[in-house]
Amino acid sequence: MSAKPMSSRELVGWLWRNYLKSRMGLLGIALLFMLLEGSMVGAISYMMQPMFDEIFVNGNADALVWVSLAFLVIFSVRGMASVGQKVLLARISQETAAHLRMDLLRRLIRQDTAFHQTHPPGFLIQRVQVDVGSVNQVWQVIITGAGKDLVSLVVLLGVAVNVDLVWTLVMLVGVPIAFMPIAAAQRYVRKKAAMARDQGATLATRLDEIFHGIVPIKLNGLEDYQIGRFGGHMNTYVRSEVRASFGTASITGLVDVMAGLGFMGVLLYGGAEIIAGEKSVGQFMSFFTAIGLSFDPMRRLASISGTWQAAAAALERIKDLLDAPILLLSPPKPVAAPSGLPGIALKDVSLSYGDAQVLRKLTLTAEPGKTTALVGASGAGKSTIFNLLTRLVDPQSGVVTVGDVPVGEMSLEKLRDLFSVVTQEALLFDETLRENILLGRTDVSEARLKQVLDAAHVSDFLPKLEKGLDTLVGPRGSALSGGQRQRVVIARALLRDTPVLLLDEATSALDAQSEKVVQAALDQLSGGRTTLVIAHRLSTIRNADKIVVMERGEVVDQGSHEELLSRGGIYADLYRLQFEGGKELVDPVGAAAQRTHASDMDTSGGWYKRLMSRVFG
């Protein structure tokens, strides 16, 4: 939220300059139709006097034809004008909402990871979908109010004044009394609407987390727990919405009270004049019709203020997101990206997230065309190195280079074109298998695509899919197995054909059979590239050209597999623990916990205690 809430005038001005001014032509035509429709309401009330006085009271047969034709013309013009303004307003409002949503997405998708860590997906979805929808609906109401309703009210009051100025003044006697209560109700509505928008974002976030984690929820029997938590947020949301609705309804209620006072005064004053024969029945019916028809536009105009306050709360949040600075940008004058196979270097790099220091003056290198593996406990900073290389985050100090070029001096597009990344998450989109591999590219031949599918071992399971490459993979790739999803991601990386490959626990979640197939695809992918690998299974990196051992954001050892084993230390201890008895253990910590003999545990302070203290601090 902004430190100081924007005034309604500022918000309307911002919306006009950025989204409505370009549609001024269509808006002008829509307003003309609204003016025409609004003026026809006044014409209806005006025709009440000749209808009653000339036809019903005086019995003028000649007036019957022209009064009837006049009513036909009035209602026909009103109907056509109503259709025209509604169609044009629908187009303007939908185009405006689409423009605003695209601007929001364009801005949010370029924000750094720190921004997205503090703004959960549900919060952002609420802003892009629900808040923009609210503003869109309200904007239609405001334009209609400013056009048709305002004109209708002015014309109807003009008819009333034409009948009798004093009656009109008596009718409006309650207007000054309602000013202060309506202003108070507007402030109340804006406050409660802002609370409702925040609660709506919380609900969207909870739903996103529930549906994303549906399998763990089921496996842990958390259905009732999650429903209870969601219900608590829902109750708060409902209370906020009801209170905001109460404030909006109070404004229209005050208008009704004001109208009631006016009618009472007119009946007391005007009724006496009619009884005395000073005014005709036709004049009273014309006045009564004009005032009666003015109720609806008057109430809508009054409710606009309350409805606008609700929209202003949403619009203010939207503007805050659009104004949020993008911290990771390409430099004004980017240098060219390195050609060939680049090496990678980090020198004295430090990085903290808030008070948590992740990297401490870390220095390491990865030679071009070779495979460098990063090993260490969770939280040692391994994945952070990948984020630094691709500029998902910038360090507080130190230099990160790719091919001797600092990553901050390259354009983000050219920098990221150097990397292919394969992680354990294997993120797929709810599209076809083909689209998940091509990702919008149209320059890939069928021969090249088949080559990639074969190399990534996607061809192995492709015949089992009913529609082949045109099979929908489901939300987050749920229609495929973990190994299949991983091979699709590898095919995607092969198609990118970048000089640097980043592998982050790419096989950690796979069974032995799937891991073997995926590892073969990864070997094919890493050939002839500068490769960085993060792995907990040491069997997958024992053939790496260099293994870097990390602990608490620092490099504590590095060398080949054989060199690290011969030196002892953390790597040798981890290796011995994973491969005790000649058999690989996927969970070395769990295996160690099963050792019950004191000689095996070496509780006197040997390698096991040293390993545990280093891994867990």
LOPAVEX-644467 format. One record per atom (N, C-alpha, C): x, z, y. Coordinates in steps of 0.2 Angstrom, whole numbers, plus 2048, in hexadecimal, padded with zeros to 3 digits. Layout:
BEGIN
XZY/...
# end
This chain:
BEGIN
8048007FA/800800800/804800806/8027FD80B/8057FD812/805804815/80A806818/80B80D81B/80580E820/803808824/7FD809828/7F8804826/7F2806825/7ED801823/7EB7FC829/7EA7F5827/7E97F082B/7E27F182E/7E17EF834/7DA7EF837/7D67E9834/7D07E9834/7CC7E3832/7CD7DD835/7CF7DD83C/7D07D7840/7D77D483D/7DC7D983C/7E27D6839/7E17D3833/7DE7D682E/7DD7D3828/7D97CC828/7D47CC82C/7D07C682D/7D47C0830/7D87C2835/7DD7BD838/7E27BB833/7E57BF82F/7E97BD829/7E67B8824/7E07BA822/7DD7B681D/7DB7AF820/7D97AF827/7D77A982A/7DD7A482B/7E37A782D/7E97A382E/7EC7A0828/7EC7A4823/7EF7A181D/7EB79E818/7E479F818/7E079C813/7DA798815/7D779A81B/7D179781D/7D2791822/7D7792826/7D878D82C/7D8786829/7DC785824/7DD77E821/7D677B81E/7D177F81E/7CA77D81B/7C577D821/7C877D827/7C377E82D/7BE77882D/7C077282B/7BB76C82B/7B576E827/7B6770821/7B177181C/7AD77781F/7B177C821/7AD782824/7A978182A/7AB77C82E/7A777A834/7A0777831/7A177382C/79B76F82A/796775827/799779823/79577F820/791783825/79578482A/792788830/78C785833/78D77E834/78777A837/78177B832/78277A82C/77C77B827/779782828/77E787829/77B78E829/77778F830/77A78C835/77678C83C/76F78983B/76F783838/769780837/764784833/76778782D/76278B829/76079182C/765794830/76379A834/75E799839/75E79383D/759792842/75379083F/75278E839/74C78C836/748793835/74B798834/74879F833/7447A1839/7477A083F/7447A1846/73E79C847/73F796844/739791845/733793841/73479683C/72F799838/72B79E83B/72E7A383E/72B7A8842/7287A6848/72B7A184B/72879E852/72179A850/72179784A/71B793849/715798847/71679E846/7117A3844/70C7A384A/70E7A3850/7097A4856/70479E856/706797856/701792856/6FD79284F/70079484A/6FC794844/6F6799844/6F879F847/6F27A4847/6EE7A384D/6F17A1853/6EC7A1859/6E979A859/6EC794858/6E978E858/6E478C852/6E678E84C/6E378D846/6DE792844/6E1798843/6DC79D840/6D87A1845/6DA7A184B/6D67A5850/6D179F854/6D479A857/6D179585B/6CD790856/6D078F850/6CD78A84C/6CE78384E/6D4782850/6D677B853/6D877784D/6D477284A/6D576E845/6DB769846/6DC76784C/6E176284D/6E876584C/6E976C84E/6EF76F84D/6F1771846/6EC770841/6ED77183A/6F276C837/6F2766839/6F6761836/6FD762839/6FE762840/705763842/708769841/70476F840/70777583E/70A775837/706772833/70777182B/70E76D82B/70E76782E/71476382E/71A766830/71976A836/71F76E838/722773833/71D776830/72077B82A/723777825/721771823/72476D81E/72B76B820/72C769826/732767829/73776D829/73477282B/73977882C/73B77B825/73777B820/73977D819/73E778816/73C772817/74176C814/74876D817/74876D81E/74F76D821/75277481F/74F77981E/75277F81C/75577F815/75177C810/75377B80A/759777809/75977180C/75F76D80C/76577080F/764773815/76A777818/76D77C813/768780810/76A78580C/76F782806/76D77D803/77177A7FD/778778800/778774806/77E772808/78377780A/78177D80D/78578280F/788786809/783787804/78578A7FE/78B7877FA/78A7807F9/78F77C7F6/79577C7F9/79577B800/79C77B804/79F782803/79B787804/79E78E804/7A178F7FD/79E78D7F8/7A178E7F1/7A778B7F0/7A87847F3/7AE7817F2/7B47847F7/7B27867FD/7B778A801/7B97907FE/7B47947FC/7B679B7F9/7BA79A7F2/7B97957EE/7BC7957E8/7C37927E9/7C478D7EE/7CA78A7EF/7CF7907F3/7CC7947F7/7CF7997FA/7D279E7F5/7CE7A07F0/7CF7A57EB/7D57A27E7/7D479C7E5/7DA7997E1/7E07987E4/7E07977EB/7E67977EF/7E979E7EF/7E57A37F0/7E87AA7F1/7EB7AC7EA/7E77AA7E4/7EA7AC7DE/7F07A97DC/7F17A27DE/7F779F7DD/7FD7A27E1/7FC7A37E7/8017A77EB/8037AD7E9/7FE7B17E6/8007B87E3/8047B77DD/8027B27D9/8067B17D2/80D7AF7D4/80D7AA7D9/8147A77DB/8187AD7DD/8157B17E1/8197B77E4/81B7BC7DE/8167BE7DA/8187C37D5/81C7C17D0/81C7BB7CE/8207B87C8/8277B87CA/8297B87D1/8307B87D3/8337BF7D5/82F7C47D4/8317CA7D5/8367CD7D0/83A7D17D1/83F7D37CC/83C7D87C7/8407DA7C2/83E7DE7BD/83C7E57BF/8407E87C4/83E7EE7C7/8377EE7CA/8357E97CD/82E7E97D0/8297E97CA/82A7E57C5/8257E57C0/8257EB7BB/82B7EF7BC/82B7F67B8/8267FB7BC/8267FA7C3/8227FF7C7/81B7FC7C8/8197F67C6/8137F37C7/8117F07C0/80D7F47BC/80B7F27B5/8077EC7B5/8077E87B0/8037E27AF/7FB7E37B1/7F87E87AF/7F17E97B1/7F07EA7B8/7F57ED7BC/7F47EE7C3/7F47E77C6/7F97E27C4/7FA7DC7C7/7F47D77C5/7F17D87BF/7EC7D47BD/7E67D67C1/7E57DC7C2/7DF7DE7C7/7E07DB7CE/7E67DB7D0/7E77D87D7/7E57D17D7/7E87CD7D2/7E77C67D2/7E07C47D0/7DD7C77CC/7D67C57CA/7D17C87CD/7D07CF7CD/7CB7D37CF/7CB7D37D7/7D07D57DA/7D07D67E1/7CF7D07E5/7D37CA7E2/7D17C47E5/7CA7C27E5/7C77C37DF/7C07C17DE/7BC7C57E3/7BD7CB7E4/7B97CF7E8/7BA7CD7EF/7C07CB7F2/7C17C87F8/7BD7C27F9/7BD7BE7F4/7BA7B77F4/7B37B87F5/7B07BC7F1/7A87BD7F1/7A67C07F8/7AA7C57FB/7A97C8801/7AA7C2807/7AF7BE806/7B07B980B/7AA7B580C/7A77B3806/7A17AF806/79B7B280A/79B7B9809/7957BD80C/7977BD814/79D7BE816/79F7BE81D/79D7B8820/79F7B281D/79E7AC820/7967AB821/7937AC81C/78B7AB81C/7887B0821/78B7B6822/7887BB827/78A7B882E/7907B682F/7927B3835/78E7AD837/78C7A9832/7897A3833/7817A4833/77F7A382D/7777A382C/7747A982F/7767AF82D/7737B582E/7737B7836/7797B6839/77A7B8840/7757B3844/7757AC842/7717A8846/76A7A9845/7687AB83E/7617AD83D/75F7B3841/7637B8842/7617BE845/7617BC84D/7657B8850/7657B7857/75F7B3858/75D7AE854/7577AA855/7517AE854/7507B284F/74A7B684E/7497BB854/74F7BE856/74E7C285C/74C7BE862/74F7B8863/74D7B4869/7457B3868/7427B1862/73B7B1862/7377B7864/73A7BD862/7377C3863/7377C486B/73D7C386E/73D7C4875/7387BF879/7387B9876/7337B4879/72C7B6879/72A7BA873/7237BD873/7237C3878/7277C8878/7277CD87C/72E7D187C/7317D1882/7377D4883/7377DC882/7327DF884/7317E6883/7307E887C/72C7E4878/72B7E6871/7327E586E/7367E0870/73D7DF86C/7417E586E/7417E8874/7467ED876/7437F4872/73D7F5871/73A7FA86E/73C7FA866/73C7F4864/73E7F285D/7467F485C/74A7F3861/7517F5860/7537FC862/74E800863/750807866/75480B861/75480985B/75880D856/75F80B855/761805858/768802857/76D807859/76D80985F/77380E862/77481485D/76E81785B/76E81D857/77281C850/77281584E/775814847/77C812847/77F81184D/78680F84E/78B81484B/78B81A84D/79081F84A/78F820843/789821840/789822839/78B81C835/78A816837/78C810834/794810834/79781183A/79E81283A/7A1817835/79E81C835/7A1821830/7A081F829/79A81B827/799819821/79E81381F/7A180F824/7A680A823/7AC80D821/7AE812824/7B5816822/7B481981B/7AF81B81A/7AE81E813/7AE81980E/7AB81380F/7AB80E80A/7B280B809/7B680A80E/7BD80880D/7C180D809/7C081380A/7C4818807/7C28187FF/7BC8187FE/7BA8187F7/7BB8127F3/7BA80C7F7/7BC8067F4/7C38057F2/7C88087F6/7CF8087F4/7D080C7EE/7CD8127ED/7CD8167E7/7CB8127E1/7C580E7E2/7C380B7DC/7C78057DA/7CA8027DF/7CF7FC7DE/7D57FF7DA/7D88057DC/7DD8087D8/7DB80A7D1/7D580D7D0/7D380E7CA/7D28087C5/7D08037C8/7CF7FD7C5/7D57FA7C2/7DB7FB7C6/7E17F97C4/7E47FD7BE/7E28037BE/7E48087B9/7E08067B2/7DA8047B3/7D68027AD/7D97FC7AA/7DB7F77AE/7DE7F17AC/7E47F27A8/7E87F77AB/7EF7F87A8/7ED7FC7A1/7E98007A1/7E780479A/7E57FE795/7E17FA797/7DE7F5792/7E47F0790/7E87EE795/7EE7EA793/7F27EE78D/7F37F478F/7F87F878A/7F47F9783/7ED7FA783/7EA7FB77D/7EA7F5779/7E87EF77C/7E87E9778/7EF7E7776/7F47E877A/7FB7E6778/7FD7EA772/7FB7F1772/7FD7F576D/7F87F7768/7F47F2766/7EE7F3762/7F07F575B/7F67F2758/7F87F4752/7FB7FB751/7FF7FD755/801804755/7FB809756/7F780775A/7F180B75B/7ED80C755/7EC807751/7E880774B/7EC80B746/7F380A745/7F780D740/7F8814741/7F7817747/7F881E749/7F182174A/7EC81E749/7E582174A/7E4823751/7E681F756/7E582175D/7DF81E760/7DA81B75C/7D481875F/7D181D764/7CF822761/7CB827765/7CF82A76B/7D582B76A/7DA82D76F/7DA828775/7DB822773/7DB81D779/7D481C77C/7CF81C778/7C881C77B/7C7821780/7C982777E/7C882D782/7CC82D789/7D282A788/7D682978F/7D3824793/7D181F790/7CE819794/7C881C797/7C4820793/7BE822796/7BF82779C/7C482B79C/7C582F7A2/7C782B7A8/7CB8267A7/7CC8217AD/7C681E7AF/7C181C7AA/7BB8187AC/7B681D7B0/7B68237AE/7B28287B2/7B48287B9/7BA8297BA/7BD8297C1/7BB8237C5/7BC81D7C1/7BB8167C4/7B38167C6/7AF8187C2/7A88187C3/7A681C7C9/7A98227C9/7A78267CF/7A98237D6/7AF8207D6/7B181D7DC/7AD8177DE/7AB8137D9/7A780D7DA/7A080F7DD/79D8157D9/7968177DC/79781A7E3/79C81D7E4/79C8207EB/79D81A7F0/7A18157EE/7A28107F3/79B80C7F4/79780B7EE/7918087EF/78C80C7F3/78D8137F2/7898177F7/78A8167FE/790816800/792814807/78F80E809/790808805/78D802807/786802808/782805803/77B806803/77980A809/77D80F80B/77B813811/77A80F817/77F80A818/77F80681E/77880281E/7767FF819/7707FB819/76A80081A/76A806817/76580B817/76480D81F/76A80E822/769810829/76680A82D/76780482B/7637FE82F/75C7FF82E/75A801827/753801826/75080782A/75380D82B/75181282F/750810836/75580C839/75580A83F/74F805840/74E80083B/7487FC83C/74180083C/741805837/73B809837/73980C83E/73E80F841/73D811848/73A80C84D/73D80684C/73B801851/7347FE84F/7327FE849/72C7FC847/72780184A/728807849/72380C84B/72280B852/72780A856/72780A85D/72380485F/7247FE85C/7207F885E/7197F885C/7177FB856/7107FC854/70D801859/71080685B/70D80B860/70C807867/711804869/711801870/70D7FA870/70F7F686B/70C7EF86B/7057EF868/7037F4863/6FC7F4861/6F77F5866/6F97FA86B/6F57FC870/6F37F6874/6F87F1876/6F77EB87A/6F37E6877/6F37E6870/6EF7E186C/6E87E386D/6E77EA86C/6E07ED86C/6DD7EC873/6E17EC878/6DF7EB87F/6DE7E4880/6E07DF87C/6DF7D887D/6E47D5882/6EA7D9883/6EF7D6887/6F47D2883/6F47D287C/6F87CE878/6F37CB873/6F57C5870/6F17C286B/6F47C4864/6EF7C385F/6F17C4858/6F77BF856/6F77B9858/6FC7B4857/7037B685A/7037B9860/7097BB863/70C7C185E/7077C685C/70A7CB858/70D7C9852/7097C484E/70B7C2848/7127BE849/7137BA84E/7197B784F/71F7BC850/71D7C1854/7227C7855/7247CA84E/71E7CC84B/71F7D0845/7237CC840/7217C583F/7257C183A/72C7C083C/72E7C0843/7357BF845/7397C5843/7367CB845/7397D1843/7397D383C/7347D1838/7347D2831/7397CE82D/73A7C7830/73F7C382D/7467C582F/7477C8834/74D7CA837/7507D0832/74C7D382E/74E7D982A/7547D7826/7537D1822/7587CF81D/75E7CE820/75F7C9825/7657C8828/7687CE82B/7647D282E/7677D8831/76A7DD82C/7667DE826/7697E2821/7707DF81E/7707D881D/7767D581A/77B7D681F/77A7D5826/77F7D682B/7827DD82B/77E7E282A/7807E982A/7847EA824/7817E781E/7857E9818/78C7E5817/78D7E081C/7937DC81C/7997E181D/7977E6822/79D7EA824/79F7EF81F/79A7F181B/79C7F5815/79F7F180F/79C7EB80E/79F7E7809/7A67E580B/7A77E3812/7AE7E1814/7B37E7813/7B17ED814/7B67F3814/7B87F380C/7B47F2808/7B67F2801/7BB7EC7FF/7B97E6802/7BE7E0802/7C47E2805/7C47E580B/7CA7E680F/7CF7EA80B/7CD7EF807/7D17F3803/7D57EF7FE/7D17EA7FB/7D47E57F6/7D97E17F9/7D77DE7FF/7DB7D9803/7E17DC805/7E17E2807/7E77E6809/7EC7E6804/7EA7E87FE/7EF7E87F8/7F17E17F6/7ED7DC7F7/7F07D67F5/7F57D47FA/7F47D5801/7F97D3806/7FF7D7805/7FF7DE803/8057E2801/8097DE7FC/8067DC7F7/8097D87F1/80D7D27F4/8097CE7F8/80C7C87FB/8117C97FF/8117CF803/8177D0808/81C7D4804/81C7D67FE/8217DA7FB/8277D57FA/82D7D87FD/8337D47FD/8357D27F6/8387CC7F5/83B7CA7EF/8427CB7EF/8457D07EB/84C7D27EC/8517CE7E9/84F7CB7E4/8547C67E0/8537BF7E2/8577BC7E7/8567B67E9/85C7B27E8/85B7AB7E8/8617A77E8/8657A77EF/86B7A77EF/86F7A77F5/86D7A17FA/86E7A2800/86C79C805/870796803/877797802/87B791800/87E7927F9/87A7917F4/87D7927ED/88378D7EB/8877907E7/88D78C7E4/88A7897DE/88E7847DC/88C7807D6/88E7857D0/8897847CB/88A7877C4/8907857C1/8937897BD/8997867B9/8977817B4/89C77D7B2/89B7787AD/89F77A7A7/89D7767A1/8A077879B/89E77E798/8A2781794/8A1788791/8A478D795/89F791798/8A279679D/8A479D799/8A87A079C/8AA7A779A/8A57AC79E/8A57B279C/8A17B779F/8A57BD7A0/8A57C07A6/8A97C67A8/8A47CB7AD/8A57D17AB/8A27D67AF/8A87DB7B1/8A97DC7B8/8AF7E07BA/8AC7E67BE/8AE7EC7BC/8AC7F27C0/8A57F27C2/8A07F07BD/8997F07BF/8967F77BE/8927F97C3/88E7FF7C2/8877FD7C4/8828017C1/87B7FF7C2/8778067C0/8738077C5/86E80D7C3/86780B7C5/86380E7C1/85C80E7C2/8598147C5/8588157CB/85781B7CE/85D8207CD/85C8267CA/86182B7C9/8648297C2/8628257BE/8658247B8/86A81E7B8/8708207B7/87681C7B7/8768187B0/8768117B0/87680E7AA/87D80B7A9/8808087AE/8878057AD/88C8097B1/89280B7AF/89780F7B3/89D80B7B3/89E8077B8/8A48037B9/8A67FF7B3/8A27FC7B0/8A37F87AA/8A67F27AB/8AB7F07A7/8AF7EA7A7/8B07E77A0/8AE7E179F/8AE7DE799/8AE7D679A/8B17D2795/8B17CB795/8AF7C878F/8AC7C278F/8AA7BE789/8AD7B778A/8B17B6785/8B57AF786/8B07A9785/8B27A4788/8AE79E787/8AE79B780/8A879977E/8A7796777/8A879B772/8A87A2773/8A97A676E/8A37AB76E/8A37AF768/89D7B4768/8A07BB769/89D7BE76E/89E7C576F/8987CA76E/8997CF76A/8947D3768/8947DA76C/88E7DC76E/88E7E3771/88B7E876C/88E7EE76B/88C7F3767/88C7F976A/8877FD769/88680476C/87F80776B/87F80D76C/87881076B/87380E770/86D80F76F/86880D774/86981177B/86880D780/86A810787/87180F789/87580C785/87C80B787/87D80678C/87880278D/8787FD793/8797F6790/8787F478A/8797EE787/8757E978A/86E7EA78A/8697E578C/86A7E5794/86C7EA797/86D7E979F/8727E47A0/8777E379C/87C7DE79D/8797D779D/8747D6799/8707CF798/86C7CF79F/8697D47A1/8657D47A7/86A7D27AD/8707D57AD/8757D37B3/8777CC7B3/8787C97AD/87B7C27AC/8757BD7AF/86F7BF7AD/86A7BA7AF/8667BC7B6/8697C17B9/8677C47C0/85F7C67BF/85E7C97BA/8577CD7BA/8587D37BE/85E7D57BF/8607DB7C3/8677DA7C6/8687DD7CC/86F7DC7CF/8737E37CE/8797E37CE/87D7EA7CD/87D7ED7D4/87F7F37D4/8807F67DB/8877F57DD/88C7F47D8/8937F37DA/8967EF7D4/89B7EB7D5/89E7E77D0/89C7E07D1/8A07DC7CC/89F7D57CC/89D7D27C5/8987CE7C5/8967CB7BF/8977C37C0/89B7C07BB/89D7B97BC/89B7B57B5/8997AF7B6/8987AA7B1/89C7A47B2/8A17A37AE/8A679D7B0/8AA79E7B6/8AC7A57B8/8AF7A77BE/8AB7A67C4/8A57A57C4/8A07A47C9/89C7AA7CA/89C7AE7CF/8977B47CF/8907B27CF/88C7B67CB/8857B37C9/8817B47D0/8837B87D5/87F7B97DB/8807B37DF/8857AF7DE/8877A97E2/8847A27E0/8817A37DA/87D79D7D7/87679D7D9/8727987D9/86B7987DA/86879B7D3/86379E7D4/8607A17CE/85E79C7C8/85B7977CB/8597917C6/85F78F7C2/86578D7C6/86B78A7C2/86E7907BE/86E7967C0/87179B7BC/86D79C7B6/86779D7B6/86379E7B0/8637987AB/8647927AE/86578C7AA/86B78C7A5/8707917A7/8757927A2/87479679C/86E79979C/86D79E796/86779C792/86879D78C/86279E787/8627A5784/85C7A8784/85C7AF782/8577AF77C/8597B3777/8557B4771/8557BC770/84F7BF771/84E7C6770/84A7C876A/84A7CE768/8467D0762/83E7D0764/83C7CF76A/8357CF76C/8327C876A/8367C376A/8347BC769/82D7BA76C/82D7BB773/8277BA776/8247B3776/81E7B2773/81B7AB773/8147AC777/8127A677A/80C7A577E/8067A3779/8007A577B/7FA7A3777/7F979B778/7FE797776/7FD790776/7FF78D770/80078776F/801784769/809785767/80B784761/81278575F/816780763/81477A764/817775768/81977776F/814779772/81477B779/81978177A/819786775/81D78B775/82578A774/826784771/82D781771/82F77D777/82A779779/82C77477E/82C777785/82777C786/82678078C/82577B792/821776791/81F771797/82476B797/82976B793/82E765794/82A75F791/82C759794/829753792/82E74E790/834750791/83A74B790/83D74C789/83A74F784/83C75177D/83974C778/83E748775/83B743770/83974676A/835743766/83374675F/83974775B/83E74275B/844743757/848749759/84974B75F/84C751762/849757760/842757761/83E75C75F/83F75E757/83F759753/83F75A74C/84675D74A/84B75B74E/85275D74D/85276574F/84F767754/84F76E756/84B772751/84576F74F/84177374A/845774743/84976F741/84D77073B/85277573C/856774741/85B779743/859780743/853781746/850788747/84C78A741/84C78673C/848788736/841789737/83E78673C/83778673D/834781739/83777C737/835777732/83377A72B/83677F72A/835783723/82E785722/82B788728/82478A727/81F78672B/82178072E/81C77C731/81777972D/819777727/814774722/80E779720/81077F721/80B78471F/805785724/80778272A/802783730/7FD77D730/7F777E730/7F277972F/7F2774734/7F477573A/7F4770740/7FC76F742/80077273E/80777073F/809773746/80D76F74A/80F770751/809772756/80376F754/7FD770758/7FA777757/7FC77B752/7F9781751/7FA786756/7F478A758/7F578F75D/7F879575A/7FD79875E/80179E75B/7FD7A475C/7F87A4760/7F47AB762/7F87AF767/7F47B476A/7F77B876F/7FE7BB76D/8037BA771/80A7BC770/80C7BA769/80A7B4766/80C7B2760/80A7B575A/8047B975A/8017BD755/7FF7B974F/7FE7B374F/7FD7AF749/8037AD745/8097AF747/80F7AD744/8127B4741/8167B473C/81A7BA73A/8207BB73F/8237C173E/8297C2743/82E7BD742/8307BB73C/8357B673B/8337B073D/82D7AE73D/82B7A773F/82B7A7747/8297AC74A/8297AD751/8317AC754/8357B0750/83C7B0752/83F7A9752/83D7A574C/84079E74C/83D799751/83779B753/834797759/83879875F/83A79E760/83E7A0766/84579C766/84879C760/84E79975F/84E792760/84878F75E/84778775F/847786766/84378B76A/84378A771/84A78A774/84E78F772/855790775/85978A773/85878776D/85C78176B/85A77B770/85477B771/852775776/85577677D/85577C77F/85877D786/86077B786/86377C780/86A77977F/86F77B785/86F782786/87378578C/87A787789/87E78878E/88578978B/88679178A/88179578C/88279C78A/87C79F786/87D7A2781/8787A577D/8787AD77D/8727B077E/8727B777E/86D7B9779/86F7BD774/86B7BF76E/86A7C776F/8647C976F/8637D0770/85F7D276A/8627D6765/85F7D875F/85A7D375C/85D7CD75C/8587C775A/8567C8752/8597CC74E/8567CC747/8557D3745/8547D874A/8547DF748/84D7E1745/8487DD747/8417DF745/83F7DB73F/8447D773B/8427D3736/8447D672F/8407D372A/8427D5723/8487D1721/84B7D371B/8517D0719/8517C9718/84B7C6715/84A7BF714/84A7BB71B/8457BE71F/8457BA726/84B7BB72A/84F7C0729/8557C172D/85A7BC72B/85A7BA724/85F7B6722/85E7AF725/8577AD725/8557A6728/8577A672F/8557AB733/8567AB73A/85D7AC73C/8617AF738/8687B0739/86B7A9738/8697A5733/86C79E733/86A79A739/86479B73B/862797741/866799747/8687A0748/86C7A274D/8737A074D/87579F747/87C79D746/87D796748/877792747/87778B749/87678B751/87378F754/87278F75B/87879175F/87C79675C/881799760/88879475F/88778F75B/88D78B75A/88F787760/895788763/897784769/89578776F/89378D76F/890791775/894797776/89479977D/8967A077E/8907A577C/8927A9778/88C7AD775/88D7B5776/8887B8778/8887C0779/8837C2774/8857C7770/8807C976B/87F7D176B/8797D376C/8787DB76B/8757DC764/8787E0760/8757E1759/8767E8757/8727EB753/8737F1750/8757F0749/8737EB746/8757E973F/87C7E673F/8817EA73E/8887E873E/8897E273A/8867E1735/8877DB730/8867D4734/8827D4739/8807CE73D/8867CC742/88A7D1743/88F7D0748/8977D1746/8977D273F/89E7D373D/8A37CD73E/8A07C773E/8A47C173F/8A57BF746/8A37C474B/8A37C2752/8AB7C2754/8AC7BE759/8B37BD75B/8B57C475F/8B17C7762/8B27CE765/8AC7D2765/8AE7D8763/8A87DD763/8AA7E2769/8A57E476D/8A67E8773/8A27EF771/8A57F4771/8A17FA76F/8A07FE776/899800777/89780377D/89480A77C/89580E781/893815781/891817788/88B819789/88981B790/88B817796/88A810795/88C80C79A/89380A79B/89780B796/89E80A797/8A0807791/8A6803791/8A980078B/8AE805789/8AD807782/8B280C77F/8B780977A/8B5803778/8BA800773/8B87F8773/8BC7F4771/8BB7ED76F/8C07EA76B/8BE7E5768/8C37E2763/8BF7DE75E/8C37DB759/8BF7D8753/8BD7DD74E/8B97DB749/8B67E0745/8BB7E4741/8C07E073F/8C67E373B/8CA7E873F/8CB7E6746/8CF7EA74A/8CB7F174C/8C57F074D/8C17F674E/8C07FB748/8C07F8742/8C07FC73C/8C680073B/8CC7FC73C/8D27FF73B/8D4805740/8D1804746/8D280A74B/8CE81074A/8C880F747/8C4815746/8BF81574C/8BC81B74E/8B881B754/8B181A752/8AD819758/8A6818757/8A4812752/8A780C753/8A580674F/8A6808748/8AC80A747/8AE80C740/8A981173C/8A7816740/8A381B73E/89C81873C/899813741/893810740/89380B73A/898808739/899803734/89980772D/89D80C72D/89D810727/896813725/89381572A/88C818729/887813727/88880D72A/883807728/884805721/88B80571F/88C801719/88F806713/88D80D714/88F81170F/88D80F708/891810703/89080E6FC/8908076FB/892803700/8927FC6FF/88C7F8701/8877FC703/8807FA704/87E7FB70B/87C7F670F/87A7F6716/8747FB717/8747FF71C/86F80471D/86C801724/865800724/8627FD72B/862803730/86180972D/86080F731/866814730/86C813733/871818731/87081F733/86C820738/86B82773A/86682A735/861827733/85D82972E/86082A727/865826726/86982771F/86D82D720/87082E726/875834726/87183A726/86A83A728/867840728/865842720/86583D71C/86483E715/86A842711/870841714/875844711/87584C711/87584F70C/87485670B/87A85A70A/87F857708/88685A706/88A85B70C/88D86170C/891863712/89785F712/89985D70D/89F85870D/89E852710/89884F70E/896849711/894849718/89184F71A/88F850721/895851726/89B854723/8A1856727/89F85A72D/89B86072B/899864731/89E867734/8A4867732/8A986B735/8AC86773C/8A986173D/8AB85E743/8AE857742/8AD85473C/8B084E73A/8AC84873D/8AC84273A/8AA83C73D/8A383C73E/89F83F739/89783F73A/895842741/898848742/89684C748/89984874E/89F84574E/8A1841753/89D83B755/89B83874F/896832750/890834754/88D83A751/88683C754/88783E75B/88C84175D/88D843764/88E83E768/892838766/89383376A/88C82E76B/88982E766/88282A766/87D82D76A/87C834769/87783776C/87983C772/87F83C773/881840779/881847778/
# end
